[in-house]
């Protein structure tokens, strides 16, 4: 058999990130602690370079390479661009936080970049094998990141829990993949899709495989009832890592669901729609209800994430291109909000002080009116109040659900989002209606301040003019 | 030349941008902030005047229209326009905001820039609600309004402000989300979010009833109608004076306006079928809430309950049309009910705003809203007492004041529908007089109640200006309501014709 070299051009961004990450790993060894900012700078350059490469190779028509294991299409490129953007913001926000806690090490950035690489592979995977490869690369980086603060018992516990449950989920996913492979004889998503479409595959095995896949995906997304790890990990991990976990990986998880369920098993939509409805309703209900009882803001945002995952599933389960576009829009918007929310939390923390409780936000309006305003915008956006982009995200998802005649599902969604509005309002209440308990001046470095302002204002700007991003999402899912 | 200007956009965005500018000026120089805020408010009012002077009262068509595609994927457009219903309410909004800025002049000491900015932004959003002709645009303005009001009550309110403001927010939010689902549902039928397309959309009776209830939830909370009114007394009592004024004078009107713009024309058959429900709720508001108002110890709470009772009149007037058609077989008098409701909305905007400002004047001096802490105020504040008596008379519907016109029209037209409806509605004349005049008697007249009252100083120039502006409006509308009613004749007639025509397939 002759070996034919595959076309490497579409994989250029991945190759670039991998090369530079390895380079950073080597360079970092030779740096002294005071020169650590070089590692940080290089990490940002990697993301910038990858973004440029993705933009340069952007094409609307999908290209598969690596013997069908890899696909480059508009959806992947769009998601990757937002992954770079979110990761760059994460690296910037956490820089000062890490420095104050003696956690400012090369590992954070190297692991972060490996995670980015994993996400890129997930986003562009075109076979069940490469999906799994990307997912494991991301997950292993995340397990290690959660444990970076070795001396913290909470963080170690969170890392342990995350690792055990994450491995279980990976096992489920792998078991499902093996069944799909058994039923269709291939891991290539195109071949799987064709086989399922012609019903030449054994249906019972296929549906069993689907169940395991959905369970595995629900674990990774954090959908109820497979959400147990999420609050503990969000709370236990250092805020810089929570910030990372809460943002870009959601984009990759969305791609994961799209690739496996829609691209691969799209013809089984009738089967997985039922499962996703249950997951979505439980996530929206439980996420919003339990979040009310939280006093720790990181834990509260974890439950809020669970409810957002439920909303995201609403779009996918509609099974229409408009629904997928709506979900993608929702995911991107959610990531922008999550980066902003955790970003504000992280800049409020100082050396020796963690801003972790909702009470730590008391009187923020007196300490820093601008940060208070940004946080209010982010909270209102998460609650889905208009003129903020969070409203449009909820609206398009509900639109997709009503389109397929599931009006009751839309009603469940809005009722719980009203209940959910309460805990977002409570944060705004602390910020604006209470007197500050601390008087320390909030110090922000110039670049962090610019980034976080841009982040918050983006939610307003997108709220006034959401068309561009919506159209972009719709165009990306056209094929 | 004037017709070329995007007048409505200007009226919406000028105060919003002005509010942002006020925020950036900051608290360092309070005088400059207040001057800027007042300039913005007055200019916004001046910009809105051409809407009235250039309004073509002969047509029910939308005027001053602006149309820009906004979210083409869902056929959502930035579509503005006004007719005889929305135009007077826009002017009322711009006018009341000027008064609110004046009212906050010396009283608000804490975070003055944010206070002024919140009201200016609120003004733009409320005008947006009245001007929007696209359902999503309407919804966006409708919901966005909650944020500034939430902050106004929460930051500058009284001791239980947090409870009151969260209750206010969640109540209104819950009411309106069902409306969103109804709008999405209709979009699937009409492929458009244009409100005017919804008016023409044929719907079967089940759909109409469900959509009607979605609207009812959204707007009944806003009006507020009995039994979903409980947020209002809390919000009013805790809100700062300016917040109460805007709540009573404008945001309640948005609920009434919603019935005219959405519920009646979009679901006429369901409205006809369920008009007994609205009329019952309205009459309960008029009679029962009137009785509740009678026993209040807190002046603001009393006026809040009086607002609910008066708004009951508005919804009664809007929905009496079907009763008239059923009992007389003709439509004569139906238009008067809707027109009366509209006059009542504008008039109540002036009167309730004025009463809240009066309470504010007293509260600023004595720091109490309890009726028992006053008595004999007329002895120390004669000018103020004159104003308060005037507004009290207007609130109880004395002929010659604006309060009389709307109530009289509604009662007259409900007589055509049923004697008993008219009878119960007329109870407001007695109850309204009872609780308002008794309030005035206990606060204004009699012996000087205590030391605080004895030391009161009469209203200063600033307060005289704002109260006399309102007094002029109340009297003018009372003796010469024609400028207001003539602009809406065409729209009202059009609506009456529209709602009696069935939309069933």
Interface residues (C-beta under 8 A of the other chain):
Chain A: X365 X369 X376 X380 X385 X386 X387 X391 X392 X395 X396 X398 X399 X402 X403 X407 X410 X411 X414 X415 X417 X418 X421 X422 X425 X426 X428 X429 X432 X433 X465 X466 X467 X470 X471 X474
Chain B: X70 X71 X72 X73 X74 X111 X114 X136 X139 X140 X141 X143 X144 X146 X147 X150 X151 X154 X155 X161 X162 X165 X166 X169 X170 X173 X174 X177 X178 X180 X181 X184 X185 X187 X188
